[in-house]
Amino acid sequence: MVPSFNPKSLLPRLFSSPSNRTNLKCLYTETPISPSQRSHQNPFHCHLRTFVRDPKDSNYELALVSALKFCSTHLTICQGRQVHCLVFKSGLDSNTFILNGLINMYAKCGALQNAKSLFDSFPWLDHVSCNIMISGYLNSGKLDDARVLFDAMPEKGCVAYTSIIKGFAQNDRWSDAIEVFKLMRYDGVGPNELTMACVISACSHLYGIWDCRMLHGLVIKRMLDSSVLVLTNLLNLYCRCSNLGEARALFDEMPERNIVSWNVMLNGYSKAGLLDLAREVFERIPDKDVVSWGTIIDGYVRVEWLSEALMMYGLMVSAGVKPNEVMSVDLISACGKRMAIGEGLQLHSVILKMGLDCNDFVQATLIHFYASCGRINEAYTQFEVGTKESISSWNALIAGFVRKGMIDQARNFFDEMPERDTFSWSTIISGYAQNDQPQTALDLFYEMIAWGIRPNEVTMVSVFSAIAALGKIEEGRWAHKYVYHNSIPLNDNLSASVIDMYAKCGSVSTALHLFHQIRDKACTVSPWNAIICGMAVHGHAHISLKIYLELQRLCIKLNGITFIGVLTACCHAGLVDVGQRYFWSMKSEHNVDPDIKHYGCMVDLLGRAGRLQEAERLIRSMPMKADVVIWGTLLAACRTHGNPDVGERAAENVARLEPSHAGSRILLSNIYADAGRWEEAFLVRRAMQSHRMQRLPGYSGVCSEAKGSSSPI
C-alpha cells in the first residue's frame, strides 16, 4: 500500500534547503519580467510566484487551484506536492475548493491512496469530491470501488451517472453500464450527450433491434439528434443489429457527419458483403483515411475478390495513404489462400518499402504465404532473415513443412524452438496424424500434457484421429474423459472427431449415443457426416440414410463428405436407384460438385448390381480422368458377374495407367477362365511371366478407401 502523503514532512525540505530557497527566490523576485520572457515561462512558476509574493492576495486561492490544475494536466506530482505544502502552510487545508483540487491532482497523477486520504478527511460527502474520486477509481481500473462510492453518494447528478456508465462501458462491463443507466432513468436524472453515446455503445454489444429503436426514440426526445457523437454510435448499433436499411436512413438524415460516421456506414455494408453499396459510400467520403481504405479492402477480401482488393490497395498507395500492418496481413493471407504468388510478391515488396516487415505478425504471415503457395524454400528464407524471437514465425514455418508432408523437417524445427505454445504442439501432432504415424502423434500428445501445456479443440481433433487410426478404444475413452474433465469446448469439429473415433474403433452404439446428445447443438454438417459415414461403413445403411433424411430438413449446408457416406450406405444396401438419385441431386439441389471419390462410389454401386455397361459409360462421362482405383473397381465387378468384354477394356486402362499392376492381369485371366476362354487366360498369364510382373498390394475399393481416409469434418 502506498503511504499517505504528509505535507508537514516536506515543508522543512522545501523551505530550509539552500538550493530550494535559491530556486524559490528566483520565482518571487521583484525584478520586472519582459512580455517575451513571461510568454516562455512555466505556468506553474507563474502561479508559485503569486503564492510567495503575497499570500493575503485575494487571488491567492484561485492561483493555488490553477497551479493544482496545471499539475493534474501535466501529471507533475512532485510540483503538486509542493503546492500541497503551501496549502498546508497557508492554513487553507480545510478549504473545500482547494481540497477538491488536491484530490483531483493526486487522482489524476495516479496517487490514489493520497487522494483517498484527503477524501476521507471530509466530514461529509461532497458531490464534487465524490465525482473526482469515482473518476480516479475508474481511471485506475478499480471499477468495484467506484461503484461502492457511487452507491453511497447522497445526491447523484448527471456527471456521476455518466462517469460510472462510461467507466463500465470502456471496460467491457456492458451489462453493468446498462443497469446504472436504468437506475439513472428511474431516479429522473436526464442523460446528456456523453451519457447516451456510452449507453448506445454498451447496447451494441448486448441487445437487438428493438432496444436500438427505443434508444433512438430517447435520443430524439432528449433533443440530442443533432449530436454527431450520439448519432454515429446509434448508426453503429443499427449496423451491428444487421438493420442496414434503418442505418442508411439515419445516415442520410444526419445533419453533420465526420469521418467516423462515414467509416461506420461503410463497415456495415462491408461486413454484410454488400460491396456495391459499400463502394458507393466509399466513393462519397470527402477525406478518406487509412480506416476507410482498410474497410473497403477488407470487404473485398472477405468475399474473395482478390483482384479488386489489390486494385484498391494500389489506389490507396497512389493517394499517399500508408498501409498498416492489419491491412497488409489481410492481403497477404488472401494471396496465400488463393495461391496468388505474383500478387503476393508485389505486396511483399511494398511491405519492405514501408518497413512493415519488422512486425512479428507480418513476418509470420509472409512465411505462411510462401508455404501456402508451395514455396517452402522462400518461406524458410523469410524465416532466416527475420527475428527468431517470434514464436509465430516458428509456428508458421513448421505448419508449412507439415502442409508439404515434410514431417521430419517440421520435427527438427519443433525440437529447436526456444519456446512452444499450444499451436506448436497441435501443429506437429496433426502432422504426424496426417502422415500415417498415429502412434508418434499420440506420444507427443502425452508429452505435451507432461510439459504442462493445455491442449485445445484443434489438438484433440488430431488426437482422436490418431486413436481412430490405431483402433485403440481404451485410449479413446480416456481422451474423451480428458476433454470432459478439462472443460475443452466440444465444438462441431471435435464432436465429429469423437464420433468418428468411436465408429472406427467398432463402438458404433457409443458413437450413435454421443451423436444424439450433441445433434441439436450442431451448427455445421461435421457431426452429421461422422455418424452417416460411421453407420454406412459398418453396414447400418438404413440408419445412415435415415439420419441423412433428418439432416436434409435442417438449414445446414451439406458437403462432399456427406454424399460419400450416403453413397457408401447405398452400396452396402444395394440401393442402386436411391444412390443414383442422391448422386444426381448433389449438384442440382445442394450445389456440391461430385469428385472422383463420388464417381468411384457410383461405379462400385452399379458394378455390385451387375450394371457394368452403365458403370463404364459413367466412367467415360466423368469430368476428370479416371484413376486405377475406379478401373480396378469395374474390373473386379466384371469378375464377379463374368463379363470378359467390359473386363478387357477395364484391364487395358489399368495397364495403361499402371503397367506394373499385376493384380488387374490376374483378374482378367480369371475372368477368361470363368468364361471358358482358356487360350486368352493362358496368353495373359504368359505375358505376365515374360514381363516379370509382380503383384502389388490389392485395393479394397473406393468405398472402403473412404472408410479409412475420409475425415468427417
PEURZI-V932928 format. One line per field, one symbol per residue. ss: DSSP state (H for helix, E for strand, L for the rest). Layout:
BEGIN
ss->???
END
This chain:
BEGIN
ss->LLLLLLHHHHHHHHHHLHHHHHHHHHHLLLLLLLHHHHHLLLHHHHHHHHHHHLLLLLLHHHHHHHHHHHHHHHLLHHHHHHHHHHHHHLLLLLLHHHHHHHHHHHHHLLLHHHHHHHHHLLLLLLHHHHHHHHHHHHHLLLHHHHHHHHHHLLLLLHHHHHHHHHHHHHLLLHHHHHHHHHHHHHLLLLLLHHHHHHHHHHHLLLLLHHHHHHHHHHHHHLLLLLLHHHHHHHHHHHHHLLLHHHHHHHHHHLLLLLHHHHHHHHHHHHHLLLHHHHHHHHHHLLLLLHHHHHHHHHHHHHLLLHHHHHHHHHHHHHLLLLLLHHHHHHHHHHHHHHLLHHHHHHHHHHHHHHLHHHLHHHHHHHHHHHHHLLLHHHHHHHHHHLLLLLHHHHHHHHHHHHHLLLHHHHHHHHHHLLLLLHHHHHHHHHHHHHLLLHHHHHHHHHHHHHLLLLLLHHHHHHHHHHHHHHLLHHHHHHHHHHHHHLLLLLLHHHHHHHHHHHHHLLLHHHHHHHHHHHHHHLLLLHHHHHHHHHHHHLLLHHHHHHHHHHHHLLLLLLLHHHHHHHHHHHHHHLLHHHHHHHHHHHHHHHLLLLLHHHHHHHHHHHHHLLLHHHHHHHHHLLLLLLLHHHHHHHHHHHHHHLLHHHHHHHHHHHHHHLLLLHHHHHHHHHHHHHLLLHHHHHHHHHHHHHLLLLLLLLLLLHHHHHHHHLLLL
END
